[in-house]
């Protein structure tokens, strides 16, 4: 069995801790077995390993999330990066092409697609093993995990199984996509299940669908012609058009942690960070990621979150609808996890003449380095405040430590490597201050 783990998302539902690169699955807030906390991504990766489903896990993701994934999971994992965001079908198709052409998998090999942002228990992975066996035994071209609904909801798609049940698996009669609440009640009364977004199939089955759009003889063919694949969900392109679909019922714990209300119910600690509480705080989740103190008093049934992207104060019920408001907040990511460490934006300013400044705090982990790079639109001043490192500017290497100040002009090649954990303040100045203003070059550290 091959597993394709889907890691996407725009980072709006758990704002202000999440952003376009730090989506909800990367927030380290859930309880881990060792008493620490872990992210949704780390949790599902751990559960797959504990269930001993497979050692072959491919993560389908965007370029913006690569560093966060390797930081949390490590480098011993295969990442397939989509050239552009086009929906779950193209992402799964690209991962399938990687398995077929790069890993030389047999077309009869079974792959199971699993989202990385659902909260489940161990029995969930037994259902995944079941649907893989259904496809391997040629009992269906496609097999899904259906979740027993806990309440009528218009947020999910519904699967209507046929009446005949064979060892807990049924063939699918029809699909209903996000019905009204009244219609959802009728569907549940007739035995319908939530569509959990888990799909099992043979690689050759998806290859045939890819070939409808791309004459693919290699992974590069699919990658270069990615724009020719329809920008739709896997359900729209594959599931709803397939005539041989089975579903395995899952009755255990399953939650889509897509809102602060849902996530807060699973947090081991409802008050996190530099917080001062008054006596009137009841049933309220408070998270403060900032160094500034956060004072709460006289507030009930609410969510209060202070992060680098902004501050959220809302009732728990209203937290499910914040996406519509966050979409109007146009800002660059203010905090990111990178393969070398983290950075946060402290301040940004744009003057009337178009001149801009941006100030960051960067933390490099010992032994890690920022790539050898050049900027075309900005100058930078680096002030080192802690640790020791090696700095290279235009091929000249020097050592830096606390108190070192370096001026890097636009057009100069530069990089830094941390000997010990290294912290510095970066002040950018120029007319265009964006992460995309980077050209990377090779450099061998000695």
C-alpha positions in Angstrom: 0.0 0.0 0.0 1.1 3.5 -0.8 -0.3 6.5 1.1 -0.7 9.9 -0.4 -1.1 12.5 2.4 -2.8 15.7 1.3 -1.5 18.9 2.8 -3.1 22.0 1.4 -5.3 24.8 2.8 -5.2 28.6 2.6 -4.7 29.2 6.4 -7.8 31.3 6.9 -10.0 29.1 9.2 -7.6 29.2 12.2 -6.5 32.8 11.7 -4.6 34.6 13.3 -2.3 31.7 14.1 -2.5 30.3 10.6 -1.6 32.0 7.3 -1.0 31.0 3.6 2.2 29.1 4.5 1.4 28.1 8.1 -2.0 26.4 7.6 -4.0 24.8 10.4 -2.3 21.4 10.1 1.0 22.9 11.2 -0.2 24.4 14.5 1.4 22.5 17.4 -1.5 22.6 19.8 -2.8 19.0 20.1 -1.8 16.7 23.0 1.0 14.2 22.1 1.5 10.9 23.8 4.7 12.1 25.5 2.9 15.0 27.2 4.1 17.6 24.7 2.0 19.1 21.9 1.9 18.2 18.2 0.4 19.5 15.0 -2.4 17.8 13.0 0.2 16.8 10.4 2.5 15.2 13.1 -0.4 13.4 14.7 -1.7 11.7 11.5 1.9 10.8 10.5 2.5 9.3 13.9 -0.8 7.4 13.7 0.0 6.0 10.2 3.3 4.7 11.6 1.6 3.2 14.7 -1.0 1.4 12.6 1.8 -0.1 10.5 -0.1 0.6 7.3 3.0 1.3 5.2 6.5 2.9 5.2 5.7 4.6 1.9 4.2 8.0 2.5 4.1 10.7 -0.2 2.9 14.2 0.8 1.2 16.2 -1.9 1.6 19.9 -1.1 2.3 23.4 -2.3 5.8 25.0 -2.6 4.8 27.4 0.2 4.4 24.5 2.7 7.5 22.4 1.9 9.6 23.9 4.7 6.9 23.5 7.3 6.5 19.9 6.4 10.2 19.0 6.5 10.6 21.0 9.8 7.8 19.0 11.5 8.3 15.5 9.9 11.9 15.5 8.8 13.6 14.9 5.5 12.9 11.2 5.3 9.7 11.8 3.5 8.7 12.2 -0.2 7.2 15.6 -1.1 5.4 16.2 -4.4 4.9 19.9 -5.0 2.2 21.1 -7.3 3.3 23.9 -9.7 0.1 25.8 -8.8 -2.9 25.3 -6.7 -5.7 23.7 -8.8 -7.7 21.5 -6.4 -7.4 18.0 -5.0 -7.7 16.1 -8.2 -4.6 17.6 -9.9 -2.6 17.2 -6.6 -3.5 13.5 -6.3 -2.9 13.0 -10.0 0.6 14.5 -9.7 1.4 12.3 -6.7 0.2 9.3 -8.6 2.5 10.2 -11.5 5.4 10.4 -9.1 4.6 6.9 -7.7 4.3 5.4 -11.2 7.2 7.1 -13.0 9.7 8.1 -10.3 9.2 5.3 -7.9 8.5 2.7 -10.7 5.4 1.3 -8.9 3.3 -1.3 -10.6 0.0 0.0 -12.0 -1.8 -2.6 -9.8 -0.3 -1.1 -6.6 -3.0 0.3 -4.3 -2.7 3.9 -3.1 -4.8 5.5 -0.3 -5.3 9.3 -0.1 -5.7 10.6 3.4 -6.2 14.3 4.4 -3.8 15.4 7.1 -6.2 17.7 9.1 -8.8 15.3 10.6 -8.8 14.2 14.2 -9.4 10.5 14.6 -8.6 7.4 16.6 -6.8 4.2 15.8 -9.9 2.4 14.4 -10.0 4.9 11.6 -6.8 3.4 10.2 -8.3 -0.1 10.4 -11.0 1.3 8.0 -8.2 2.5 5.7 -6.7 -1.0 5.6 -10.1 -2.4 4.8 -10.7 -0.1 1.7 -7.2 -0.9 0.5 -8.1 -4.6 0.6 -11.4 -4.0 -1.3 -9.5 -2.4 -4.2 -6.6 -4.9 -4.1 -9.2 -7.7 -4.4 -10.9 -6.0 -7.4 -14.2 -5.6 -5.5 -14.4 -2.0 -6.6 -12.3 0.5 -8.7 -12.6 3.1 -5.9 -13.2 2.7 -2.2 -14.0 5.3 0.4 -14.3 5.7 4.2 -17.7 6.8 5.2 -18.1 8.6 8.6 -21.2 8.0 10.7 -22.7 11.5 11.1 -23.1 13.0 14.5 -25.5 15.7 13.4 -27.1 17.0 10.1 -24.6 19.3 8.6 -24.4 21.2 5.3 -20.5 21.3 5.5 -19.9 17.8 4.2 -20.7 15.6 1.2 -22.9 12.5 1.9 -22.5 9.0 0.7 -25.6 6.8 0.3 -24.7 3.2 0.5 -26.7 0.4 -1.1 -28.5 -1.9 1.4 -26.3 -5.0 0.9 -23.4 -5.1 3.4 -20.5 -7.5 2.9 -18.2 -7.5 5.9 -18.9 -3.9 6.8 -18.4 -2.7 3.2 -21.2 -1.6 0.9 -21.3 -0.4 -2.7 -22.2 3.2 -3.1 -25.7 4.1 -4.5 -25.3 7.9 -4.9 -23.5 11.0 -3.6 -25.0 14.3 -2.4 -22.7 17.3 -2.2 -23.3 19.6 0.8 -27.1 19.5 1.1 -29.3 21.8 3.1 -29.8 20.9 6.8 -33.2 19.6 6.1 -32.0 17.4 3.3 -29.1 16.2 5.4 -31.6 15.0 8.1 -33.4 13.0 5.4 -30.1 11.5 4.1 -29.0 10.4 7.6 -32.4 8.8 8.3 -31.8 6.7 5.2 -28.3 5.6 6.4 -26.1 8.1 4.5 -22.6 8.7 5.7 -20.3 11.7 5.6 -17.6 11.6 2.9 -14.4 11.7 4.9 -12.1 12.5 1.9 -10.3 9.2 2.0 -9.9 7.3 -1.3 -8.3 4.0 -2.2 -7.5 3.1 -5.9 -5.0 1.3 -8.0 -2.4 3.6 -9.6 -3.3 2.5 -13.1 -7.0 3.6 -12.5 -5.9 7.2 -12.0 -3.3 7.0 -14.7 -6.1 6.3 -17.2 -7.9 9.5 -16.1 -4.7 11.5 -16.3 -4.2 10.3 -19.9 -7.5 11.9 -20.9 -5.9 15.2 -20.5 -2.1 14.6 -20.8 -0.2 12.2 -23.0 2.1 11.3 -20.1 5.2 9.1 -20.4 7.0 10.6 -17.4 6.4 12.5 -14.2 7.8 15.6 -15.9 5.1 15.4 -18.6 2.4 15.7 -15.9 4.3 18.4 -14.1 4.9 20.5 -17.2 1.3 20.1 -18.4 -0.3 20.5 -14.9 -2.5 23.4 -16.2 -4.2 21.0 -18.5 -5.7 19.0 -15.6 -9.1 20.3 -14.6 -9.0 22.5 -11.5 -11.6 20.5 -9.6 -11.9 18.3 -6.5 -11.2 14.6 -6.7 -14.8 14.0 -5.9 -16.0 16.0 -8.9 -13.5 14.5 -11.3 -13.3 10.9 -10.1 -15.6 9.8 -7.3 -18.9 11.0 -8.7 -18.1 9.6 -12.2 -16.9 6.2 -11.2 -19.4 3.4 -11.6 -17.8 1.0 -9.1 -17.4 2.6 -5.7 -17.4 0.9 -2.3 -17.6 2.5 1.1 -16.4 1.2 4.5 -18.3 2.5 7.5 -16.4 4.1 10.3 -18.1 4.7 13.6 -15.3 6.1 15.8 -14.0 9.5 16.6 -13.7 11.8 13.6 -13.6 15.6 13.7 -12.8 18.2 11.0 -10.8 20.7 13.1 -11.7 23.5 10.7 -12.8 26.1 13.3 -11.6 27.4 16.6 -14.7 25.9 18.3 -13.9 22.4 17.0 -10.2 22.7 17.8 -10.7 24.1 21.3 -12.6 21.0 22.3 -9.5 18.9 21.7 -6.9 21.3 23.3 -5.3 20.0 26.6 -4.9 23.5 27.8 -7.6 26.2 27.1 -5.3 29.1 28.1 -1.9 29.3 26.4 0.7 32.0 26.5 1.2 35.2 28.4 -2.4 35.6 29.8 -3.9 37.3 32.8 -7.4 36.1 33.7 -10.1 37.8 35.6 -12.8 36.0 37.6 -15.5 36.4 34.9 -13.9 34.2 32.2 -16.0 31.1 31.5 -15.8 28.4 28.7 -13.3 30.6 26.8 -10.3 29.5 24.9 -7.5 32.0 25.0 -4.2 31.7 23.1 -1.5 34.4 23.1 1.5 33.8 20.7 2.9 37.3 21.4 5.2 38.5 24.1 2.8 41.2 25.1 0.5 40.4 28.0 -3.2 39.6 27.2 -5.8 40.4 29.8 -9.3 38.9 29.7 -12.2 39.5 32.1 -15.9 39.1 32.0 -16.0 37.0 28.8 -17.9 33.8 28.2 -18.2 31.1 25.5 -15.6 32.9 23.4 -12.4 32.5 21.5 -9.6 35.0 22.0 -6.4 34.5 19.9 -3.5 36.9 19.6 -1.0 36.1 16.9 1.5 37.7 14.5 -1.2 38.0 11.8 -3.7 39.8 14.1 -6.1 39.4 17.0 -9.4 37.5 17.0 -12.2 37.9 19.5 -15.4 36.1 18.8 -18.0 33.8 20.3 -17.3 30.1 19.8 -20.2 29.6 17.5 -19.2 32.6 15.3 -15.7 31.2 14.9 -16.9 28.9 12.2 -17.6 31.9 10.0 -14.4 33.9 10.3 -13.1 32.9 6.9 -15.3 35.4 5.1 -13.8 38.2 7.2 -10.2 37.1 7.0 -10.4 37.0 3.2 -10.7 40.8 3.3 -7.4 41.0 5.3 -4.8 41.4 2.6 -1.4 40.8 4.3 1.8 38.8 3.7 2.6 36.0 6.1 3.9 37.5 9.4 5.3 34.2 10.7 6.9 31.2 9.0 8.6 28.0 9.8 11.4 27.3 7.4 13.8 24.4 7.0 16.5 26.4 8.9 14.3 27.9 11.7 11.7 30.6 12.0 11.1 34.2 11.2 8.5 36.7 12.3 7.8 40.2 10.9 8.0 42.9 13.6 7.0 45.9 11.6 6.2 47.1 8.0 6.0 50.7 6.8 5.3 52.2 3.4 5.9 55.9 2.9 4.1 58.3 0.6 6.9 58.3 -2.0 6.7 54.5 -2.3 9.8 53.7 -0.1 9.2 50.7 2.1 10.8 49.2 5.2 10.2 45.7 6.8 11.8 44.5 10.0 12.1 40.7 10.8 13.4 38.6 13.7 15.1 35.5 12.4 16.2 32.4 14.4 18.5 29.9 12.7 18.9 26.4 14.3 22.5 25.3 14.9 24.0 23.7 11.8 21.4 25.2 9.4 21.9 27.9 6.8 20.0 30.4 4.7 20.6 29.8 1.0 23.2 31.8 -1.0 20.9 34.4 -2.6 20.6 37.8 -4.2 17.9 40.5 -4.1 17.1 42.9 -6.9 14.8 45.4 -5.1 16.0 45.7 -1.5 18.9 46.4 0.7 19.2 44.6 4.1 20.9 45.4 7.4 21.5 42.4 9.7 22.1 43.0 13.4 23.2 39.8 15.2 21.8 39.6 18.8 22.7 36.1 19.9 24.8 33.1 18.9 27.6 32.6 16.4 27.6 32.0 12.7 29.4 32.2 9.3 28.5 35.0 6.9 29.4 35.0 3.2 29.0 38.1 1.0 30.2 37.9 -2.6 32.3 34.8 -1.9 34.0 36.3 1.2 33.4 34.4 4.5 33.6 36.0 7.9 32.4 35.0 11.4 29.6 36.9 13.0 28.3 36.9 16.6 26.4 39.1 19.1 26.9 42.8 18.1 27.9 42.2 14.5 26.2 44.5 12.0 26.2 43.8 8.3 24.9 46.0 5.4 23.9 43.9 2.3 23.2 45.9 -0.8 20.8 44.9 -3.6 22.7 42.8 -6.1 25.1 41.3 -3.5 25.2 37.5 -3.1 24.9 36.5 0.6 24.2 33.7 3.0 24.6 32.8 6.7 25.1 29.6 8.5 24.5 29.1 12.2 27.4 27.6 14.2 25.3 27.7 17.3 21.6 28.8 17.5 21.7 32.2 15.8 19.4 35.2 16.2 19.4 38.4 14.2 17.3 41.3 13.2 16.9 42.0 9.5 15.8 45.5 8.3 14.8 45.6 4.6 14.5 48.8 2.6 13.5 49.3 -1.0 10.6 49.7 -3.3 9.4 46.1 -3.4 9.7 44.0 -0.2 8.4 40.5 -1.0 9.6 37.0 -0.3 9.6 36.3 -4.1 12.5 38.8 -4.6 15.1 36.0 -4.2 17.5 34.4 -6.7 19.3 31.4 -5.2 22.8 30.1 -6.1 24.9 27.2 -5.1 27.4 27.6 -2.2 29.5 24.9 -0.5 30.0 25.5 3.2 33.4 24.3 4.4 
